[in-house]
Amino acid sequence: MNNSTHQATIQFFRGTDEPTVPEIRLTRSRDGRMGQAIFLFEQPQALDPEAMGEIVGMIMIDEEGELVTREVSARFVNGSPNALEAKYIWKNETDFQRFMRFAERYAKSHGLGYSDSAQS
């Protein structure tokens, strides 16, 4: 299932692509230098009982390489995990531009669109 050499993918377990497509929200500081992307995966495969083990991070893979975050947490409903939330933080324009290149490749690979909720 690992086809990350051909398209942008997200993995919670190295070598296993997560098929669930997340909702992604971006926020940036007023000066635009710092910011974060918040990924919300509703009922991801990584939470299945047959999953590989403990999730310690999220790996975003594309033709340029990998972006990694360790900030991943589970959301619970009635005592059972039903969603994963991951945060990827950037601290400069170069890191933001790299993330945006990944995001564009991921969107294209998964047939996604983009909407700017800041527009009125």
DSSP file (Angstrom, degrees, kcal/mol; ACC not computed):
  #  RESIDUE AA STRUCTURE BP1 BP2  ACC     N-H-->O    O-->H-N    N-H-->O    O-->H-N    TCO  KAPPA ALPHA  PHI   PSI    X-CA   Y-CA   Z-CA
    1    1 A M              0   0    0      0, 0.0     2,-1.0     0, 0.0    16,-0.1   0.000 360.0 360.0 360.0  -5.6    0.0    0.0    0.0
    2    2 A N        +     0   0    0     13,-0.2     3,-0.1     1,-0.1    14,-0.1  -0.706 360.0 148.5 -85.4 105.0    3.0    2.3    0.1
    3    3 A N    >>  +     0   0    0     -2,-1.0     3,-2.0     1,-0.1     4,-0.9  -0.059  23.0 128.8-121.4  30.8    3.0    4.3   -3.1
    4    4 A S  T 34  +     0   0    0      1,-0.3     5,-0.1     2,-0.2    -1,-0.1   0.629  61.5  70.2 -67.2 -13.3    4.5    7.4   -1.7
    5    5 A T  T 34 S+     0   0    0      1,-0.2    -1,-0.3    -3,-0.1     3,-0.1   0.729 106.7  39.0 -73.5 -18.6    7.1    7.5   -4.5
    6    6 A H  T <4 S+     0   0    0     -3,-2.0     2,-0.3     1,-0.2    -2,-0.2   0.642 126.6   9.5-103.9 -19.2    4.4    8.4   -6.9
    7    7 A Q  S  < S-     0   0    0     -4,-0.9     2,-0.3    55,-0.0    -1,-0.2  -0.955  85.2 -81.8-153.6 169.3    2.3   10.8   -4.9
    8    8 A A        +     0   0    0     97,-0.4     2,-0.3    -2,-0.3    54,-0.2  -0.622  54.0 173.9 -78.4 134.1    2.1   12.7   -1.6
    9    9 A T  E     -A   61   0A   0     52,-2.4    52,-2.8    -2,-0.3     2,-0.4  -0.889  28.1-136.0-136.9 165.4    1.0   10.6    1.3
   10   10 A I  E     -A   60   0A   0      8,-0.3     8,-3.2    -2,-0.3     2,-0.4  -0.984  22.7-173.3-123.1 137.3    0.5   10.7    5.1
   11   11 A Q  E     -AB  59  17A   0     48,-2.7    48,-3.2    -2,-0.4     6,-0.2  -0.984  26.9-179.1-131.6 141.7    1.6    7.9    7.4
   12   12 A F  E    S+     0   0A   0      4,-0.6    44,-0.5    -2,-0.4     2,-0.4   0.585  91.0  41.4-103.1 -22.7    1.2    7.2   11.1
   13   13 A F  E >  S- B   0  16A   0      3,-0.7     3,-2.6    42,-0.1    -1,-0.3  -0.996 104.6-105.8-124.1 123.1    3.2    4.0   10.8
   14   14 A R  T 3  S+     0   0    0     -2,-0.4     3,-0.1     1,-0.3    -2,-0.0  -0.207 105.7  17.2 -53.6 128.1    6.3    4.1    8.6
   15   15 A G  T 3  S+     0   0    0      1,-0.1     2,-0.5   -14,-0.1    -1,-0.3   0.339 105.4  95.4  93.4  -6.6    5.6    2.3    5.3
   16   16 A T  E <   -B   13   0A   0     -3,-2.6    -3,-0.7   -15,-0.1    -4,-0.6  -0.937  66.4-143.4-123.4 110.1    1.8    2.3    5.7
   17   17 A D  E     -B   11   0A   0     -2,-0.5    -6,-0.2    -6,-0.2    -3,-0.0  -0.456  16.6-126.4 -70.7 139.3   -0.2    5.1    4.0
   18   18 A E        -     0   0    0     -8,-3.2    -8,-0.3    -2,-0.2    -1,-0.1  -0.784  18.2-164.4 -85.3 116.6   -3.2    6.5    5.8
   19   19 A P        +     0   0    0      0, 0.0     2,-0.3     0, 0.0    -1,-0.1   0.745  61.0  97.0 -76.2 -22.0   -6.2    6.3    3.4
   20   20 A T  S    S-     0   0    0      1,-0.1    -2,-0.1    21,-0.0    26,-0.0  -0.532  72.4-139.0 -70.9 125.6   -8.4    8.6    5.4
   21   21 A V        -     0   0    0     -2,-0.3    21,-0.3    21,-0.1     2,-0.1  -0.745  21.6-140.7 -87.7 126.9   -8.2   12.1    4.0
   22   22 A P        -     0   0    0      0, 0.0     2,-0.5     0, 0.0    19,-0.2  -0.370  12.6-116.0 -84.7 162.3   -8.1   14.7    6.8
   23   23 A E  E     -D   40   0B   0     17,-2.4    17,-2.7    -2,-0.1     2,-0.4  -0.838  38.2-157.5 -85.2 136.0   -9.6   18.1    7.1
   24   24 A I  E     -D   39   0B   0     -2,-0.5     2,-0.4    15,-0.2    15,-0.2  -0.976  12.9-173.5-124.8 127.8   -6.7   20.6    7.3
   25   25 A R  E     -D   38   0B   0     13,-2.4    13,-3.0    -2,-0.4     2,-0.4  -0.964   8.7-155.7-119.4 137.2   -6.8   24.1    8.8
   26   26 A L  E     -D   37   0B   0     -2,-0.4     2,-0.3    11,-0.2    11,-0.2  -0.895  10.8-179.4-111.7 140.7   -4.0   26.6    8.6
   27   27 A T  E     -D   36   0B   0      9,-2.4     9,-2.5    -2,-0.4     2,-0.3  -0.990   5.2-171.3-132.6 145.7   -3.3   29.5   10.9
   28   28 A R  E     -D   35   0B   0     -2,-0.3     7,-0.3     7,-0.2     5,-0.1  -0.963  28.0-105.8-134.0 152.3   -0.5   32.0   10.6
   29   29 A S    >   -     0   0    0      5,-3.1     3,-1.5    -2,-0.3    -1,-0.0  -0.248  43.6-100.6 -66.6 164.2    0.9   34.8   12.9
   30   30 A R  T 3  S+     0   0    0      1,-0.3    -1,-0.1     2,-0.1    -2,-0.0   0.856 126.2  48.3 -58.0 -36.4    0.1   38.4   11.9
   31   31 A D  T 3  S-     0   0    0      1,-0.1    -1,-0.3     3,-0.0    -2,-0.0   0.553 109.4-127.6 -82.6  -5.7    3.6   38.8   10.4
   32   32 A G  S <  S+     0   0    0     -3,-1.5    -2,-0.1     2,-0.2    60,-0.1   0.421  80.4 107.9  81.3  -1.8    3.2   35.5    8.5
   33   33 A R  S    S+     0   0    0     58,-0.1     2,-0.3    -5,-0.1    63,-0.2   0.905  76.5  37.3 -77.8 -41.3    6.4   34.0    9.7
   34   34 A M        +     0   0    0     57,-0.1    -5,-3.1    62,-0.0     2,-0.3  -0.740  69.6 128.5-111.2 157.9    5.0   31.4   12.1
   35   35 A G  E     -DE  28  90B   0     55,-2.1    55,-2.3    -2,-0.3     2,-0.3  -0.986  34.7-124.1 179.2-174.3    2.0   29.2   11.9
   36   36 A Q  E     -DE  27  89B   0     -9,-2.5    -9,-2.4    -2,-0.3     2,-0.5  -0.996   6.7-140.7-152.7 154.4    0.5   25.8   12.1
   37   37 A A  E     -DE  26  88B   0     51,-2.7    51,-2.6    -2,-0.3     2,-0.6  -0.975  18.5-156.7-113.6 130.1   -1.5   23.2   10.1
   38   38 A I  E     -DE  25  87B   0    -13,-3.0   -13,-2.4    -2,-0.5     2,-0.5  -0.945   6.8-161.9-110.9 121.5   -4.1   21.2   12.1
   39   39 A F  E     -DE  24  86B   0     47,-3.1    47,-2.2    -2,-0.6     2,-0.5  -0.871   3.4-167.2-103.6 130.7   -5.0   17.9   10.6
   40   40 A L  E     -DE  23  85B   0    -17,-2.7   -17,-2.4    -2,-0.5     2,-0.6  -0.963   1.3-170.5-121.9 114.6   -8.3   16.2   11.7
   41   41 A F  E     - E   0  84B   0     43,-3.0    43,-2.2    -2,-0.5     2,-0.5  -0.914  11.7-151.5-103.8 112.4   -8.7   12.5   10.6
   42   42 A E  E    S- E   0  83B   0     -2,-0.6    41,-0.2   -21,-0.3   -21,-0.1  -0.762  77.3 -16.7 -85.6 123.6  -12.2   11.2   11.4
   43   43 A Q  S    S-     0   0    0     39,-3.3    -1,-0.2    -2,-0.5    40,-0.2   0.911  88.3-166.9  47.9  56.5  -12.1    7.4   12.0
   44   44 A P    >   -     0   0    0      0, 0.0     3,-1.5     0, 0.0     4,-0.2  -0.322  31.6-119.4 -70.9 155.0   -8.7    6.9   10.5
   45   45 A Q  G >  S+     0   0    0      1,-0.3     3,-2.0     2,-0.2     6,-0.1   0.802 109.3  73.2 -61.0 -29.4   -7.4    3.4    9.6
   46   46 A A  G 3  S+     0   0    0      1,-0.3    -1,-0.3     5,-0.1     7,-0.3   0.719  94.3  53.3 -60.6 -20.6   -4.5    4.0   12.1
   47   47 A L  G <  S+     0   0    0     -3,-1.5    -1,-0.3    35,-0.1    -2,-0.2   0.462  81.0 118.9 -93.6  -1.7   -7.0    3.6   14.9
   48   48 A D  S X  S-     0   0    0     -3,-2.0     3,-2.3    -4,-0.2    -3,-0.0  -0.300  77.7-117.6 -60.6 147.3   -8.3    0.2   13.7
   49   49 A P  T 3  S+     0   0    0      0, 0.0    -1,-0.1     0, 0.0    -3,-0.0   0.795 116.3  56.8 -57.4 -27.1   -7.8   -2.6   16.3
   50   50 A E  T 3  S+     0   0    0     -5,-0.1    -2,-0.1     2,-0.0    -4,-0.1   0.417  82.8 129.1 -83.9   2.8   -5.5   -4.3   13.7
   51   51 A A  S <  S-     0   0    0     -3,-2.3    -5,-0.1     1,-0.1     3,-0.1  -0.044  73.5-103.9 -60.3 165.2   -3.3   -1.2   13.4
   52   52 A M        -     0   0    0      1,-0.1     2,-0.3     2,-0.0    -1,-0.1   0.623  66.1 -87.9 -70.8 -18.3    0.4   -1.6   13.8
   53   53 A G  S    S+     0   0    0     -7,-0.3     2,-0.2   -40,-0.0    -1,-0.1  -0.999  79.9   7.2 146.7-151.0    0.9   -0.2   17.3
   54   54 A E        -     0   0    0     -2,-0.3     2,-0.6     1,-0.1    -2,-0.0  -0.505  61.4-134.1 -75.6 133.3    1.4    3.0   19.1
   55   55 A I        +     0   0    0     -2,-0.2   -42,-0.1     1,-0.1    17,-0.1  -0.769  31.6 166.5 -86.0 121.9    1.2    6.2   17.1
   56   56 A V        -     0   0    0     -2,-0.6     2,-0.3   -44,-0.5    -1,-0.1   0.391  61.2 -19.5-116.3   0.2    4.1    8.5   17.9
   57   57 A G        -     0   0    0    -45,-0.3     2,-0.4    14,-0.1    -1,-0.3  -0.984  60.2-100.9 177.1 178.6    3.9   10.9   15.0
   58   58 A M  E     - C   0  69A   0     11,-2.7    11,-2.1    -2,-0.3     2,-0.5  -0.994  26.3-157.8-126.4 131.6    2.7   11.8   11.6
   59   59 A I  E     -AC  11  68A   0    -48,-3.2   -48,-2.7    -2,-0.4     2,-0.6  -0.942   0.8-161.9-113.5 124.6    4.9   11.6    8.5
   60   60 A M  E     -AC  10  67A   0      7,-3.3     7,-2.3    -2,-0.5     2,-0.4  -0.935  17.0-170.1-105.8 120.6    4.1   13.6    5.4
   61   61 A I  E     +AC   9  66A   0    -52,-2.8   -52,-2.4    -2,-0.6     2,-0.2  -0.925  17.5 143.6-120.4 132.6    5.9   12.2    2.4
   62   62 A D  E >   - C   0  65A   0      3,-2.5     3,-1.4    -2,-0.4   -54,-0.1  -0.828  66.2 -70.7-146.8-170.3    6.3   13.7   -1.1
   63   63 A E  T 3  S+     0   0    0      1,-0.3     3,-0.1    -2,-0.2   -58,-0.0   0.696 128.1  54.7 -63.7 -19.1    8.9   13.9   -3.9
   64   64 A E  T 3  S-     0   0    0      1,-0.3     2,-0.4    34,-0.1    -1,-0.3   0.646 117.8-103.6 -87.0 -15.6   11.0   16.4   -1.8
   65   65 A G  E <   -C   62   0A   0     -3,-1.4    -3,-2.5     2,-0.0     2,-0.4  -0.994  55.6 -28.3 134.5-140.0   11.2   14.1    1.2
   66   66 A E  E     -C   61   0A   0     -2,-0.4     2,-0.4    -5,-0.2    -5,-0.2  -0.915  28.8-164.4-126.3 146.2    9.5   14.0    4.6
   67   67 A L  E     -C   60   0A   0     -7,-2.3    -7,-3.3    -2,-0.4     2,-0.4  -0.993  24.2-166.4-119.2 134.4    7.9   16.4    7.0
   68   68 A V  E     -C   59   0A   0     -2,-0.4     2,-0.4    -9,-0.2    -9,-0.2  -0.963  14.2-178.7-128.7 138.7    7.4   15.0   10.5
   69   69 A T  E     -C   58   0A   0    -11,-2.1   -11,-2.7    -2,-0.4    19,-0.1  -0.993  16.8-165.2-130.7 144.6    5.4   16.1   13.5
   70   70 A R        +     0   0    0     -2,-0.4     2,-1.7   -13,-0.2    18,-0.1   0.450  65.5 103.0 -99.3  -5.2    5.2   14.3   16.9
   71   71 A E  E     +F   87   0B   0     16,-0.5    16,-2.4   -13,-0.1     2,-0.4  -0.584  46.4 137.2 -85.3  83.4    2.2   16.4   18.0
   72   72 A V  E     +F   86   0B   0     -2,-1.7     2,-0.3    14,-0.2    14,-0.2  -0.995  23.6 173.9-129.5 132.1   -0.6   13.8   17.4
   73   73 A S  E     -F   85   0B   0     12,-2.8    12,-3.1    -2,-0.4     2,-0.3  -0.973  24.8-124.9-138.0 154.1   -3.5   13.1   19.8
   74   74 A A  E     -F   84   0B   0     -2,-0.3     2,-0.4    10,-0.2    10,-0.2  -0.715  14.0-143.5 -96.7 147.0   -6.6   11.0   19.8
   75   75 A R  E     -F   83   0B   0      8,-2.8     7,-2.9    -2,-0.3     8,-1.3  -0.915  20.7-149.8-106.2 138.4  -10.1   12.2   20.3
   76   76 A F  E     -F   81   0B   0     -2,-0.4     2,-0.4     5,-0.3    -2,-0.0  -0.851  16.6-171.6-114.9 144.6  -12.4    9.9   22.2
   77   77 A V  E >  S-F   80   0B   0      3,-2.8     3,-1.8    -2,-0.4    -2,-0.0  -0.991  82.8 -13.0-130.1 123.8  -16.2    9.3   22.1
   78   78 A N  T 3  S-     0   0    0     -2,-0.4    -1,-0.1     1,-0.3    -2,-0.0   0.863 130.8 -53.0  52.3  40.0  -17.7    7.1   24.8
   79   79 A G  T 3  S+     0   0    0      1,-0.2    -1,-0.3     0, 0.0    -3,-0.0   0.423 118.9 102.9  81.8  -1.2  -14.2    5.9   25.8
   80   80 A S  E <  S- F   0  77B   0     -3,-1.8    -3,-2.8     2,-0.0     2,-0.2  -0.925  76.1-113.2-116.8 140.0  -13.1    4.8   22.3
   81   81 A P  E     + F   0  76B   0      0, 0.0    -5,-0.3     0, 0.0     3,-0.1  -0.501  40.5 162.5 -68.7 132.8  -10.8    6.7   20.0
   82   82 A N  E     +     0   0B   0     -7,-2.9   -39,-3.3     1,-0.3     2,-0.3   0.455  58.8  26.0-128.2  -5.9  -12.7    8.0   16.9
   83   83 A A  E     -EF  42  75B   0     -8,-1.3    -8,-2.8   -41,-0.2     2,-0.4  -0.992  58.9-141.6-154.0 156.7  -10.4   10.7   15.5
   84   84 A L  E     -EF  41  74B   0    -43,-2.2   -43,-3.0    -2,-0.3     2,-0.4  -0.976  11.9-163.6-120.5 138.3   -6.8   11.8   15.3
   85   85 A E  E     -EF  40  73B   0    -12,-3.1   -12,-2.8    -2,-0.4     2,-0.4  -0.986   9.9-176.8-120.1 130.7   -5.6   15.4   15.5
   86   86 A A  E     -EF  39  72B   0    -47,-2.2   -47,-3.1    -2,-0.4     2,-0.5  -0.967  11.0-154.3-127.4 144.1   -2.1   16.3   14.4
   87   87 A K  E     -EF  38  71B   0    -16,-2.4     2,-0.5    -2,-0.4   -16,-0.5  -0.973   4.7-169.3-119.8 128.5   -0.4   19.7   14.4
   88   88 A Y  E     -E   37   0B   0    -51,-2.6   -51,-2.7    -2,-0.5     2,-0.4  -0.979  14.2-163.4-114.2 122.9    2.5   20.7   12.1
   89   89 A I  E     -E   36   0B   0     -2,-0.5     2,-0.3   -53,-0.2   -53,-0.2  -0.870   6.5-167.4-111.0 136.3    4.2   23.9   13.2
   90   90 A W  E     -E   35   0B   0    -55,-2.3   -55,-2.1    -2,-0.4     3,-0.1  -0.916   9.6-168.5-119.1 152.2    6.5   26.1   11.1
   91   91 A K        +     0   0    0     -2,-0.3     2,-0.3   -57,-0.2   -57,-0.1   0.328  67.7  29.8-122.4   4.5    8.6   28.9   12.3
   92   92 A N  S  > S-     0   0    0      1,-0.1     4,-2.0   -60,-0.1     5,-0.1  -0.976  82.3-101.9-156.8 168.6    9.8   30.7    9.1
   93   93 A E  H  > S+     0   0    0     -2,-0.3     4,-2.8     1,-0.2     5,-0.2   0.850 116.8  57.3 -63.8 -37.0    8.7   31.4    5.6
   94   94 A T  H  > S+     0   0    0      1,-0.2     4,-2.1     2,-0.2    -1,-0.2   0.930 109.1  45.2 -61.0 -46.1   11.0   28.7    4.1
   95   95 A D  H  > S+     0   0    0      2,-0.2     4,-2.4     1,-0.2    -1,-0.2   0.876 112.8  51.9 -65.4 -37.5    9.3   26.0    6.2
   96   96 A F  H  X S+     0   0    0     -4,-2.0     4,-2.7     2,-0.2    -2,-0.2   0.934 109.5  48.7 -63.9 -45.8    5.8   27.4    5.4
   97   97 A Q  H  X S+     0   0    0     -4,-2.8     4,-1.9     1,-0.2    -2,-0.2   0.888 111.0  51.0 -63.0 -38.1    6.6   27.3    1.6
   98   98 A R  H  X S+     0   0    0     -4,-2.1     4,-2.0    -5,-0.2    -1,-0.2   0.931 110.9  48.3 -63.4 -44.9    7.8   23.7    2.0
   99   99 A F  H  X S+     0   0    0     -4,-2.4     4,-2.9     1,-0.2    -2,-0.2   0.923 109.5  52.8 -61.2 -43.3    4.6   22.7    3.8
  100  100 A M  H  X S+     0   0    0     -4,-2.7     4,-2.5     1,-0.2    -1,-0.2   0.857 106.1  53.3 -63.6 -34.9    2.5   24.4    1.1
  101  101 A R  H  X S+     0   0    0     -4,-1.9     4,-2.1     2,-0.2    -1,-0.2   0.927 111.4  46.3 -63.9 -43.2    4.3   22.4   -1.6
  102  102 A F  H  X S+     0   0    0     -4,-2.0     4,-3.1     2,-0.2    -2,-0.2   0.952 111.8  51.5 -60.6 -48.0    3.5   19.2    0.2
  103  103 A A  H  X S+     0   0    0     -4,-2.9     4,-2.7     1,-0.2    -2,-0.2   0.887 109.9  49.3 -58.6 -41.5   -0.2   20.3    0.8
  104  104 A E  H  X S+     0   0    0     -4,-2.5     4,-2.2     2,-0.2    -1,-0.2   0.908 113.4  46.1 -64.8 -41.7   -0.6   21.1   -2.9
  105  105 A R  H  X S+     0   0    0     -4,-2.1     4,-2.6     2,-0.2   -97,-0.4   0.904 113.1  49.8 -66.8 -40.8    0.8   17.7   -3.9
  106  106 A Y  H  X S+     0   0    0     -4,-3.1     4,-1.5     2,-0.2    -2,-0.2   0.931 111.3  48.7 -63.3 -45.3   -1.3   15.9   -1.3
  107  107 A A  H  <>S+     0   0    0     -4,-2.7     5,-2.9    -5,-0.2     4,-0.4   0.923 113.5  46.8 -60.5 -45.0   -4.5   17.7   -2.5
  108  108 A K  H ><5S+     0   0    0     -4,-2.2     3,-0.9     1,-0.2    -1,-0.2   0.910 110.9  52.1 -64.4 -41.9   -3.7   16.9   -6.2
  109  109 A S  H 3<5S+     0   0    0     -4,-2.6    -1,-0.2     1,-0.2    -2,-0.2   0.767 118.3  37.5 -64.0 -26.4   -2.9   13.2   -5.3
  110  110 A H  T 3<5S-     0   0    0     -4,-1.5    -1,-0.2    -3,-0.3    -2,-0.2   0.233 111.1-112.4-114.6  12.4   -6.3   12.9   -3.5
  111  111 A G  T < 5 +     0   0    0     -3,-0.9     2,-0.2    -4,-0.4    -3,-0.2   0.849  63.6 155.1  63.8  36.2   -8.5   15.0   -5.7
  112  112 A L      < -     0   0    0     -5,-2.9     2,-0.2    -6,-0.2    -1,-0.2  -0.592  31.8-147.7 -98.2 157.5   -9.0   17.7   -3.1
  113  113 A G        -     0   0    0     -2,-0.2     2,-0.4     2,-0.0    -1,-0.0  -0.538  13.9-124.6-109.4-179.0   -9.9   21.3   -3.5
  114  114 A Y        -     0   0    0     -2,-0.2     2,-0.4     2,-0.0     0, 0.0  -0.989  19.6-173.8-131.2 137.0   -9.0   24.4   -1.4
  115  115 A S        -     0   0    0     -2,-0.4     2,-0.8     4,-0.0     3,-0.0  -0.999  18.7-142.7-132.4 140.2  -11.2   26.9    0.3
  116  116 A D    >   -     0   0    0     -2,-0.4     3,-1.4     1,-0.1    -2,-0.0  -0.860  11.2-171.1-101.3 104.1  -10.2   30.1    2.0
  117  117 A S  T 3  S+     0   0    0     -2,-0.8    -1,-0.1     1,-0.3     0, 0.0   0.585  79.8  71.3 -73.5  -7.7  -12.5   30.5    5.0
  118  118 A A  T 3  S+     0   0    0     -3,-0.0    -1,-0.3     2,-0.0     2,-0.1   0.664  77.7  96.3 -80.3 -15.9  -11.1   34.0    5.6
  119  119 A Q    <         0   0    0     -3,-1.4    -4,-0.0     1,-0.1     0, 0.0  -0.478 360.0 360.0 -74.5 146.5  -12.8   35.3    2.5
  120  120 A S              0   0    0     -2,-0.1    -1,-0.1     0, 0.0    -3,-0.1   0.443 360.0 360.0 -97.4 360.0  -16.2   37.1    3.1
